[in-house]
Amino acid sequence: MRIRPSRPLVVDTLIALVETGVALLLGREAAAQGWPALDLPAHVLVVMANLPVALRSRAPVAVFAFVHLVFAGYVTLGYWPVVSSFGLLLTVYTVAALCPARVSVPCAVVTGALWIYAGTVTAHESMASVVSQALAWPAVLWRFGIVARRSTELARRLHREQEERARRKVADERGRIARELHDVVAHHMSVISVQAGLARFVFDSDRDTARTALDTIDATGKEALEELRRMLKVLRAADDGAPAAPMPGLARLDEMVERIRAGGVPVALRVEGAPRPLAPGLELCAYRVVQEALTNVLKHAPGASTEVTLTYEPHQVTVSVTDDGEGVNLDRVRTGSGHGLIGMRERAKLYGGTISIGPQSDGGFAVRLTLPTSARAARQGDDATG
C-alpha cells in the first residue's frame, strides 16, 4: 500500500518537537498528581513515544506500531499515561486520514485496548472512566481522520476534474481552429488550383481567359488572407479584449458562388423566404457548410451543375447544395477521416441542427443542413465557440 504524504516533513517535525516538549513539561507534574516522578528511563520513553510522529505521514502504520509499543512499555513501568499519550492519539488520527478503513479501524481498536490495559496496570482511575476514554478518544480521532481523508480525496478529485475540463477545452479549441483553417484554406486553395490550371492551359491560346483566371487567383488569395486575419483576430479577442471582426455570413454566399463559377463549375444560388438577420454563429455555420460542399464539388465533381438553395422558415433556416455529377466518388462519402465532412457534422451538432450528406437516388450528390433559429440554440452554439 502506497501512502502519499499530505504535508511537508518540516511541518511534521515541528509538530513532533512541540509535542515532545509539552510532554516533558507535563511530566514534571507527575509527582503532584500522585504518580511516580519521571526518571531518565521515563524521559527516554516519552521522547521515543513522541518524536517518531515526525515521520507519520510517510509511514503511518509503522509509526503507529512503534509509538504504541513504546507507550505499552511506558505504562507497564507504572508512569503517568497522560504524559506519553499525545503521540499515541495523533498516530490514530494519522492512520485514519491516510489509510483505508480496513487498516484504520483495527488500529483504533488497538489504541482503545491499550488504553484499557494502561488503566488496569496503573489502577489510579476507576475502570468506568478508563473504558469510556478508551471508547471515546480513539473513535473521535478516527472520525476526524476519516473526514480529513475524504476532504483530501474530494480536493484531489476536484483538481483532476478541473484539469480534465481544461484539457477538453483545449482540445475543443484546437478542433475549432482546425475546422476554421480547413474551411478557409481548402476552399480558397481549391479555387486557386483550378484557376491556375486553367490559366496554364490557355495561356498561349486565350490570353483573355488566362487573365481572368489570374484575376480570380489574385482576388481569391486576398480573400483567403482576409479571412485568416479575421479568424486570428477572433481567436485573440478573448485574450487582449480586442473587438472581434465579423466572420463571413449568408450575405456573402453570392460572392462564394461567383468564385466557384469562375472555377468552371456552373453554380446557381436560390433564396427562398424572407431573408432576416441571424445569430453570427448560425450564419458562420451555414456559410462554412456551403463552402465545404462547394469545395468538394470543385475537387470531386468538376463541371457538374450545382445549385445552392437557402431557405428561410419561421423557426429554422435550411441550406442545401446539390449537384448532378455522374457516379459516386467514395472520397465524397467517407466520413471517418479528415476535417471536411466531419467538420460539417460537428458544426451542425454544435447549433442543434441536422445535416444529411450523401448521393442522391437519381444521381449526383447532396448536402442539406437545417439549423434552428431560436435564441437558445444560437446562444448555446455561440457559447461553445466563444
N, C-alpha and C positions, 0 to 999 in steps of 0.2 A: 504493500500500500504506500503510495507516494503522497507525502504531505507538502503542500505549498505554503511556505512561510507567509504569514499575514502581516508581519511588521518587521522593521529592521532589527538586526541583532543589538544595536546600540540601545534601542528603547528597552528591550527585554533585559539587557544588562543593568541599566539604570534602575529598573523596577526591582530586580533581584538585590541590588546593593541597598536600596532604600528599605526593602522588606527585611533584609538581614539586620540592618542597623536598628530598625524598630524592634525586632525580636530580641536582640541583645539588650537593648534598653529595658524592654519589658521584663527580661529575665532578672533584672536587679530587684524587682518587686516580688519575686517568688517567695522569699522568706516571710515578707509581710503578709502574704496571702495564705500562709500556713503550709507552704511547700518547701522541700529541701532547696537550699541555695545552690545556684548553678556553679559547679566547679569546672575545671579545664575540660574533662571529657564531655560535660554537658554543653559547654560553649562550642566545642568542635562539632558535636552533633547538630546543634542549632544552625551553625554555618552550613553544614552538609545538607541540611533539610531545606535551605532557602536559596543558596547561591545557584544550584543547578537549574533553577527556573529561568535563568538567562538563556537556556537552550530549549525552552519548552516549545517554541514554535517550530523548531527544526526536528525535534524528536519527542513529540508529546507523550507517547506511550512509555518510552524508555525513561524519561524524566519522571513521569508519574510513578513508575515502579520503584525507581531509586529513592525518591523522596518518601514514599510510603514505607519502604524497608527501613530507612533511617529513622522515621518517626516511630515505627514499631520498637526499634531498639531503644529510642529515647524514653518512651513511656514505660517500657519494661524495667528500666533502671529507676523508675519512680519519680521522674521530674515532672514539673507542671506542664501539662499537654498544650495549654493555650500558647505558650511561648513559641512552640515549634509548629503551630497549626497553619500559619499563613501560606507557606509554600504548599502544604498538603491541599488546602482548599483551592488555591489558584490552579494547581495541576488538574483538578476535576473540571473546572471551567474550561481550561485549555483543550483538554481531550474532547469535551463536548462540542467546542467551537470548531475543531479541526478534523475530527474523526467521525465516521458514520456511527449511527446509533448502536449497531451491533458491537461496537468497541466501547463507546462511551457509557452505555447503560451498565455493563458489568463493572467498569471502573468506578462508577458512582456507588454501586453496591459494595464494592471492596472498601471504599472510603467509609461508608456507614458502618460496616462490620469492624473496621479498625478503630473507629471512634468508640464503639461499644466495648471493644477489647481494652482500650485505654481507660474507660470507666471502671471496668472490673479489676484491673491491676492496681489502680490508684485508690479507689474506694473513698475519694474525697467528696463525691456528689451522689445524690440519690440516683438510682438506676432509671427512674421515670424521666428525670431531666436528661440523663445521658442518652437514653433511647430517642427522646423527642429531638434532641440535637442531631443525633445520628441519622434520623429520617429527614429532618428539615434542611440542614445545611447542604448536604450533597444534592438533594432534589432541587433546591433553589438555584444553586450554582450550575447544575446540569441544564436546567431550563434556560438560564441566561446564556449559557454556551450554545444551546440549540438555536436560540433567537439570533445570536451573533452569526452563527454559521449560515442560517437561512438568509440573513440580510446580506452577507458577503456573496452568497451564491446568486441572490437576486441582482446585486450590483454587477456581478460578472456577466450574468445573462443579459442585463440591460446594455452593458458595454458591447457585448457581442452582437446584439440586435442592432445597435446603432452603427457598428462597423459594417454589418451586412447591408443595412439600408444605404449607407454611404457608398458601398461597392455597387449596389444595384443602381443607385442614382448615377454614378459614373458610367456604368455600362449602358444605361438608357441614354445618357447624353452622348456617349460615343456612337450609339446606334443612330441617334437623331442626326448627328453631324455626318455620319457615313451616308445616310439616306439623302440628305441635302446635297452633299458633294456628288453623289452618284447621279442624282436628278439633274443637277446643273451641268456637270462635266460630260456625262454620257450623251445628253441631248444635244448640246451645242457641238461637241466634237463629232457626233454622227453627221450633223448638218455640214460642218466644215469638211469632213472627209468626203462626203458625196459631192459637194461643190468643187473641191479640189480635183477630184477625179474627172468631173465634167469639164472643168477649165483645161486640164491637161489634154483631154481627148479632142476638144475643139479649138485649141489654142491657135493652130495654124490655119484651120479652115473657116472658123467663125469667130472672129475677134470680138464681135458684139456680145455673143453668148458667153465667151470666156470672160469678158469684162464684167458682165452682170454677175457671173459666178464669183468672181473675185470681190465684187462689191458685197455680195451676200456673205462671203467669208469674213470680210472686214467688219460688217455690221454684227454678225453672229459672235465673233471674237470679242468685240466691245461689250455686247450684252452679257456674255459669259463673265467677263471681268467685273461688270457692274453688279451682277447677281452675287458673285463671290465676295465682293467688298461689302455688299448689303448683308450677306449672311454673317460675315465676320463681325460687323457692327452689332448685329443682333446678339451674337454669342458674347461679345464684350460688354453689352449693356448691363448685364447683371452684376458685373464686377466694378465698372467705373461709373455707373449711373448715367452713361451717355444715352440720349434718346435713340430708340431703335427705329431704323429706317423701314418703311413699309415693304413687305415681301410681295412678290407677284400675286395677282388675284385674277378673278374671272374676267375682268375688264380687259386683260391683256391676251385673252385667248386668240383674238383676231391676229395679233402680231405673231403668235406662235404658228398659227395656221399658214400665214403668209410665208414664214420662214421654211416650213416643211414643204409648202407648194413650190417654193423656189428650188428645193432639193429634188424635184422631179416627181413628187407624189401628189396626185390630184386630190386635194382635201377640200371639203365643204363644211362650213360651220352654220349650224341652225340653232336659233334660240327660241324656245317656246315658253310662254307665260310672261308675266310682267317682271322684268329684272328688278331686283331690290338689293340693297347692301346687306352683306352677311358678315359674320364674325371673321376677323382676319385669318384665324386658324383654319376655319372651314374653307375659305376661299383658297388659301395656300394648298390645303389638302387636295381639293378638286383640281387645281391647276397642275400640281405635281403628277397626279394620276393621269391626266390627259397628256402631259408632257412625256411621261414614261411610255404610255400606249403608242403615241405617235413616233417616238424614238424606235420602238420595236417594229412598227410598220416600216420605217425607213431602213432598218437593218435587215429584217427578215422577209418583208414583202414589198420591195421597192417597185414603184409603178402601180400598185394596187389602188383602186379608187377607195377613198376613205371618207367617212362622214363623222363629224363631231357634233353631238346634239347636247345642248344644255337646256334643261327643263326646270323652270321654277314652279313649285307647287306650294300650297298653303303652309305645310309643315315640314317640307323637305325639298332638297334640290337634287337633281339627278343629272349626271353626265355620262355619256356613252360614246365610245369610239369603236366604229365597226369598219371593216374593210372586206373587199371581195377577193382577196388573194387566193389563188388556187392552191389546194393541198394544205396540209398542216405541218408546219415546221416544229419538230419536237422541242427545239430550243425555246419556242414561244409558250409552251405549256408546262415546261419544267419549273416546278415551284420549290424544289429542295435546295437550291443554292443561289448565290448572288444576291444583290440588293434590289433588283428591279421589281419582279413580281412580289417578292416578299415584302418589299417596301410599300407597294400598293396596299397589300392586305393589312400591314401594320398601321398605315395611316387611316384606313377605313375603321379599323378596330378602335383606334385612339379616340375617334369622334363618334363612336356608337353607330357607325354606318355599316352597310353591307356592300360587298363587291363580288361580282362574278367575272371570271376570266376563263376564256376557252374558245374552241372552234364553234362555228355556227353549223346548224344542221344542213343548210343549203350552201355551205362553202364559206370560206373566209374566217375571220376572227373577230371577237367582240370583247370589249371591256365595258362593264356597266357598274357605276358607283352611285349609291344612294346615301345621302347624308341627312340626318335630322337637323332642322334649323332651330330647334328650341334653344333658349338661352342656357339651359342647364347643360345640354350636350356640348355646346360650344365652349362653355366655361370649363368643363372637365377637360376637354382636349387642350385648350389654351394653357391650363394649369400644368398639364403633363409635359407640354413642350416649352413652357416658360422658364 
